[in-house]
Amino acid sequence: MTCEEIGNKMLNHEAFLAGRHDFQSDIERLAGSDLVTTILETVMLATNMRFAGVARVTADRWVACRTIDEVKFGIAEGDEIAIESTFCQTVRDTSEIVIFSDAGTDPEYKDHPIATALGIVSYASVPIYRGDGTFFGTLCAIDTVPKDVNNPRAVAMLKMFADLIGRSLETEERLEAQEQLIEYERKLAQVQEEFVAILGHDLRNPVAALSAGFRQLDKETLSERGRNLVSLMRASLHRMGELVENMMLHAKSRLGGGIAINAVSDAPLANMLEQVVNEVRMAAPECEILVEFDLKHPISCDPDRIGQAVSNLVSNAITHGTPDTPVRIRAGSQSELTFVEVENEGQPIDREAQKVLFEPFRRGSDRSKGLGLGLYIAASIAKAHGGRLTVVSEGRTTSFRLEVPTVDVQQSLVDARV
């Protein structure tokens, strides 16, 4: 007997293989399940029946989702047969098992038209319910010769396996829903990061225009009040520029998988640090900045990125430091590492806040200004150089220390020649 002989065939195995079946996801979920395959093999072994399968059953459709067919019925995953030519419609309507060991002698199913038409002699069909109690389909076992399937042990086993399949369906559906949610959130995050990158790029132009305007105002004759206003506005513009750069760098690092650096040998780090200090002094002339640079060893780094990290640290120190107290910047180099320390006086950072201080969008306190990206960017730049950023906050003093490996340029040239 072939599948074509079992009623009118509709969608079939080929539709499933082509990925266009109405019940594609249900079939894929069960056909690819090792658990379901093991259950069907166990059912056949325990009952000695030669066909076992799981079917998706609705009010008007019967679709095979996973089958093991030694009888050669020709029913494979995705094959659909007319619901009225199966016992599963009765199982769905009554929620009761349909089971018999020998259609020729069973008082209820003797001479039953479905059994007679299909040549079924022994049969079992057990309802499968999802975890929420909704009907999914049936677990079936069939043979064309008598088999002792209608006994308490076999019935208990079939019910247990049907329940296990229902539970596995619920687990798989939850996993799929979670994966879909994760994928949606990933795409949403990417869109947000792309938007931030574009926004940051577009904000650069007005910031540059304002900066040029302030440089022109410095050449003009202004009153003392005008000078004070320009100083305040320049400080705000400097802060805005830092926020834009941090936004763009964060978005680019997320989109590109990390912060990219362009390291150069014997980088002019001292010059870069002096430039950073001069820019901050111009933006915040009211703040005293004390520097102590002792950079004797050559270093291979991206000076622009190190400068950005230090600028973030200095701006952070000015923002959170006690007014009228200096910010101290020390830089030094040793044979194995180069460091930059930025220290300020003010309220200490508690230990719980220190644990998340270098994470994005985290801030030292609820009253902190900004996006909470400055320290994260600085830490990311240090990490990109193979270094680290640490903090020590004790008493009234808070100190951030950025460390990067020192590279012996002469030794690097020797290694390159070798």
C-alpha positions, 0 to 999 in steps of 0.5 A: 500500500502506498501513500497515494492509496491512503485517501486524497494526498495534498501537500507532501514531502517535497513541499516540506523539503522545498520549505513551503509547507503550511506546517513547515515549522512544526515539521522541522521542529519534530523531524529534526528532534533526536528525542522524537526519533528515539521515542519512535524507535522505542515504541516500535521496539516495545510494541513490535509494530513496524510504523510509528509517527507523530502527526500534526492534527487540526480540525480538517488536516492530518500532516506527518511530522516525523515517521519511521516506516518499515511497512512501506506505507510511503508516508514521510515528513510533510505528507498529508492525507485526508483527515477523514481517512484516519482515526486521529480525527476521533482522537482529537474530538474525544481526547481519548486513545484509539487502540486495538491489537487485532482489527479482525477480532476487536469488538469495537473496530471489527470491520471498521471502514478505515481499518479495512480500507487501509489494511490496518490490523493493529493500531494505536493513536495517542493525543499530544498536548502542548504545555498550555493544554492545547491539542497538537496532534497524535503519536501513532503506531501501526501494523498490518498484522496483529500485535499485542499493543492494547495492554496496560503496559503498552498504553502507559508507555504510549501515554508517557511518550506522548506527554514527553513529546508535548513537553519537548514541543513547549521547550522548543517553542520557548527556545525559538521565541527567545532566539527570535527576541534576541535576534530582534534586539540585536537588529534593534541595537544595530539600528540604534548604533548606526543612528548614533554614528550618523548623528555624531557625524552630522553634529561634527560640522556645527561643532567645528563651525562654532569652534572656528567662530570662537577662534575668530572672536579671540581676535576681536576686541571684547569687553570683560563680560564678553570674554567671560561669556566666550570662555563659558561657551568655549567650555560648553563647546569643548564638552559637546565635542567630547560627547560627540567623539565618544558617541561616534567611537562607541557606535563605531566600536560596536558596529566594528567589533571593537575600537580600532587603533593605528599604532605608530612606533615612537609615538609623540605621546608627550606632544599629544598630552601637552595638546590635550592639557592646553585644550582643556585649559582653554576650555576651563581656564578657571581650573588649575591643572598641574602636569608632570611628564617624564616620558623617556622610553619610546612607545608604540601607540595611537597617540590620537586615541591615547589623547582622547582617553586622557582628555576624557579622564581630565574632563571627568576629573574637572567635572567631579573634582572639588572646585578650587582644587587642582587636577594633577596629571602625571605621565611616565615610562618604564621599560615595560609600561607607560602610564598616565595618571589623572588625580582630583580631589572630591567625593570618593567613588564607593566600591559598588560604583567602581565595579561598573564604572568602566561599563557603557552608560554608567556614571559615578553618581545619579547627579553625574553629567554626560552620557556615561561613555567617557570612562568606558571609551578610555578603558576601551582605548587602553584595552585596545593597546593591550593595557588597562585603566584602573581607579583608586578612590580613597579619602578625598582623592580619586586617581585614574591610571591608564597603562599601556605596554612600552615598546623598545623601538630599537629592539622592535627594529632588530626583531623585524630584521631577524 
